[in-house]
Amino acid sequence: MGENRLPVVDARDIVKVYQSGSEQLKVLDHVSIQVRRKDFIAILGPSGSGKSTLMHILGCLDLPTSGEYYLDGLDVLRLKENQLAEIRNKKLGFVFQKFNLLPRLTAIQNVVLPLLYRGIDEKEAMKLAEEKLSLLGLGERLNHKPNELSGGEQQRVAIARAIVGNPEVILADEPTGNLDSKSTKDVIGVFQELNKQGNTIVMITHDVEVARQANKIFYIRDGKIYDDGGLP
């Protein structure tokens, strides 16, 4: 096995318990998942299955109650909050269902932001942002604000923002949840093309047809994860 096939995401025996008064709610129940570089993984499950909680842990936005998590070889649970913030900025790219674009900024300004947070020179950041937006077919929409773009275009801006810093992993949380069928097809096509170019993608979804477009599917039900190599 080549070095590029070593796990970039390695979560082992992850448990997440929320305390509500005297009640304990186990949202993740001994979940283990590995993602190798250049994988395109879908995590498929219904509402309440634990998939969003798992995504938050994989994205270093939350910590498990117990278990181990290694991201690109780093022991995440031993890191301090400022180190986790640096990982989120440099090693991870996030795409959300609601796009999370800043409404007063143009497309290119939204994409530039994570680079400026890294301290990259503004001129260089603008150049990189324009390259990514053009790659995603938005070269003519650089100076449009989110409310001047369709849902599919807004999601492509969000994808450009996620990939502009060349992250180790792109994490997509229900990326087609707010899109019509045509925009869904377009956005999934973007992910497939990015994967062909070598990007590692983890996508969570409740939509079987969307999940089928990934190269591998994990199923999550009642906080447990299954990998049976095919849809039920």
C-alpha positions as CSV (number, residue, x, y, z in Angstrom):
1,M,0.0,0.0,0.0
2,G,1.4,3.4,-1.0
3,E,1.8,6.2,1.5
4,N,-1.0,8.1,-0.2
5,R,-3.4,5.3,0.9
6,L,-2.7,5.6,4.6
7,P,-5.7,6.9,6.5
8,V,-6.0,10.6,6.7
9,V,-9.1,10.2,8.9
10,D,-8.8,7.5,11.6
11,A,-11.6,7.5,14.2
12,R,-11.6,4.6,16.6
13,D,-14.3,3.5,19.0
14,I,-15.9,6.9,19.2
15,V,-18.6,7.4,21.8
16,K,-20.6,10.7,22.2
17,V,-22.9,11.1,25.2
18,Y,-25.0,14.2,25.9
19,Q,-26.2,14.8,29.5
20,S,-29.7,16.2,29.8
21,G,-30.6,16.6,33.5
22,S,-30.4,13.1,34.9
23,E,-30.7,11.5,31.5
24,Q,-27.9,10.4,29.3
25,L,-28.3,10.3,25.5
26,K,-25.7,8.2,23.6
27,V,-25.6,9.7,20.1
28,L,-22.6,7.8,18.9
29,D,-22.1,4.2,20.0
30,H,-18.5,2.9,19.5
31,V,-18.1,4.3,15.9
32,S,-15.0,3.5,14.0
33,I,-14.3,4.9,10.5
34,Q,-11.2,5.2,8.3
35,V,-10.9,7.5,5.3
36,R,-7.9,7.2,3.0
37,R,-6.5,9.9,0.8
38,K,-8.4,10.3,-2.5
39,D,-11.5,8.6,-1.1
40,F,-15.0,9.9,-1.8
41,I,-17.0,8.6,1.1
42,A,-20.7,9.1,1.9
43,I,-22.1,8.6,5.3
44,L,-25.8,7.8,4.8
45,G,-28.4,7.9,7.6
46,P,-31.8,9.4,8.5
47,S,-32.4,12.4,10.7
48,G,-31.4,11.6,14.3
49,S,-29.0,8.8,13.4
50,G,-25.9,10.6,14.7
51,K,-24.4,11.6,11.4
52,S,-24.1,15.3,12.1
53,T,-22.6,14.7,15.4
54,L,-20.0,12.4,13.8
55,M,-19.3,15.1,11.2
56,H,-18.7,17.7,13.9
57,I,-16.2,15.3,15.6
58,L,-14.4,14.5,12.3
59,G,-14.3,18.3,11.6
60,C,-12.7,19.0,15.1
61,L,-15.8,21.2,15.9
62,D,-16.7,18.9,18.9
63,L,-14.8,16.2,20.9
64,P,-16.0,12.7,21.6
65,T,-16.8,11.5,25.2
66,S,-14.4,8.6,24.6
67,G,-12.4,7.0,21.8
68,E,-9.5,8.0,19.6
69,Y,-9.3,10.3,16.6
70,Y,-6.3,10.8,14.4
71,L,-6.4,13.4,11.6
72,D,-3.5,13.3,9.2
73,G,-1.5,11.5,11.9
74,L,-2.3,14.0,14.7
75,D,-3.9,12.8,17.9
76,V,-6.8,15.3,17.9
77,L,-7.9,14.6,21.5
78,R,-4.5,15.8,22.8
79,L,-4.7,19.2,21.1
80,K,-5.6,22.6,22.6
81,E,-8.4,24.7,21.2
82,N,-6.0,27.1,19.4
83,Q,-4.4,24.0,17.7
84,L,-7.9,22.7,16.7
85,A,-8.7,26.0,15.2
86,E,-5.5,25.9,13.2
87,I,-6.4,22.4,11.9
88,R,-9.9,23.5,10.9
89,N,-8.4,26.4,8.9
90,K,-5.5,24.5,7.3
91,K,-6.4,20.8,7.0
92,L,-10.2,20.9,6.6
93,G,-12.6,22.4,4.2
94,F,-16.3,22.7,5.2
95,V,-19.4,22.7,2.9
96,F,-22.7,23.1,4.7
97,Q,-26.4,22.6,3.7
98,K,-27.2,26.3,4.2
99,F,-24.1,27.5,2.3
100,N,-23.0,29.8,5.3
101,L,-21.9,32.6,2.9
102,L,-21.6,36.1,4.3
103,P,-24.4,38.0,2.6
104,R,-22.7,41.4,2.4
105,L,-19.6,40.0,0.7
106,T,-19.2,39.1,-3.0
107,A,-18.4,35.6,-4.1
108,I,-14.7,36.2,-4.4
109,Q,-14.6,38.0,-1.0
110,N,-16.3,35.0,0.7
111,V,-13.7,32.6,-0.8
112,V,-10.8,34.9,0.1
113,L,-11.7,35.0,3.8
114,P,-10.1,31.7,5.0
115,L,-6.8,32.6,3.2
116,L,-6.7,36.0,4.9
117,Y,-7.2,34.3,8.3
118,R,-4.0,32.3,7.4
119,G,-2.1,35.5,6.9
120,I,-1.8,35.1,3.1
121,D,-1.2,38.3,1.2
122,E,-4.5,39.7,-0.1
123,K,-3.3,40.0,-3.7
124,E,-2.2,36.3,-3.7
125,A,-5.4,35.3,-1.9
126,M,-7.6,37.1,-4.5
127,K,-5.7,35.3,-7.3
128,L,-6.2,31.9,-5.7
129,A,-9.9,32.6,-5.0
130,E,-10.5,33.7,-8.6
131,E,-8.8,30.5,-9.8
132,K,-11.0,28.2,-7.7
133,L,-14.2,30.1,-8.7
134,S,-13.3,30.0,-12.3
135,L,-12.6,26.2,-12.0
136,L,-16.2,25.8,-10.7
137,G,-17.7,27.8,-13.6
138,L,-18.2,31.1,-11.7
139,G,-15.6,33.2,-13.4
140,E,-18.3,35.6,-14.5
141,R,-19.9,35.8,-11.1
142,L,-17.0,36.8,-8.9
143,N,-18.5,40.1,-7.8
144,H,-22.0,38.9,-7.3
145,K,-23.4,38.7,-3.7
146,P,-25.1,35.5,-2.5
147,N,-28.6,36.9,-3.1
148,E,-27.7,37.5,-6.7
149,L,-26.8,33.8,-7.2
150,S,-28.9,30.7,-7.5
151,G,-28.8,28.0,-4.8
152,G,-26.5,25.9,-7.0
153,E,-24.2,28.8,-7.6
154,Q,-24.1,29.7,-3.9
155,Q,-23.1,26.1,-3.1
156,R,-20.3,26.2,-5.7
157,V,-19.0,29.4,-4.0
158,A,-19.1,27.5,-0.7
159,I,-17.1,24.6,-2.3
160,A,-14.6,27.1,-3.7
161,R,-14.2,28.5,-0.2
162,A,-13.7,24.9,1.1
163,I,-11.0,24.0,-1.4
164,V,-9.1,27.3,-1.8
165,G,-6.6,26.4,0.9
166,N,-6.0,22.9,-0.5
167,P,-7.2,21.1,2.7
168,E,-6.4,17.4,3.5
169,V,-10.2,16.6,3.7
170,I,-13.4,18.3,2.4
171,L,-16.3,17.7,4.8
172,A,-19.7,18.2,3.3
173,D,-22.7,18.2,5.6
174,E,-25.9,17.6,3.6
175,P,-24.5,19.7,0.7
176,T,-27.5,19.1,-1.6
177,G,-30.2,19.5,1.1
178,N,-31.3,22.9,0.0
179,L,-31.0,22.3,-3.8
180,D,-33.3,21.3,-6.6
181,S,-32.6,18.2,-8.6
182,K,-30.6,19.9,-11.3
183,S,-28.4,21.9,-8.9
184,T,-28.0,18.7,-6.8
185,K,-26.7,16.9,-9.9
186,D,-24.3,19.8,-10.7
187,V,-22.9,20.0,-7.2
188,I,-22.4,16.2,-7.0
189,G,-20.6,16.4,-10.4
190,V,-18.3,19.1,-8.9
191,F,-17.4,16.7,-6.0
192,Q,-16.8,13.8,-8.4
193,E,-14.5,16.0,-10.5
194,L,-12.6,17.3,-7.4
195,N,-12.2,13.7,-6.2
196,K,-10.8,12.7,-9.6
197,Q,-8.2,15.5,-9.1
198,G,-7.1,13.9,-5.9
199,N,-9.3,15.6,-3.2
200,T,-10.5,13.5,-0.3
201,I,-14.2,14.0,0.4
202,V,-16.5,12.9,3.3
203,M,-20.1,13.7,2.7
204,I,-23.1,13.1,5.0
205,T,-26.5,12.8,3.5
206,H,-30.0,11.3,4.1
207,D,-30.5,10.9,0.4
208,V,-29.8,7.4,-1.0
209,E,-29.4,8.7,-4.6
210,V,-26.9,11.3,-3.5
211,A,-25.0,8.7,-1.5
212,R,-24.8,6.4,-4.5
213,Q,-22.7,9.0,-6.3
214,A,-19.8,8.5,-3.8
215,N,-17.2,5.7,-4.2
216,K,-18.0,4.1,-0.9
217,I,-21.0,4.3,1.5
218,F,-21.1,3.9,5.3
219,Y,-24.5,3.6,6.9
220,I,-25.3,5.1,10.3
221,R,-28.3,4.1,12.3
222,D,-29.0,4.8,16.0
223,G,-25.5,5.9,16.6
224,K,-23.9,2.8,15.1
225,I,-22.0,2.7,11.8
226,Y,-22.0,-0.1,9.3
227,D,-20.0,-0.8,6.2
228,D,-21.5,-3.7,4.2
229,G,-20.1,-2.8,0.8
230,G,-23.5,-2.1,-0.8
231,L,-26.9,-0.5,-0.3
232,P,-29.6,-2.5,1.5
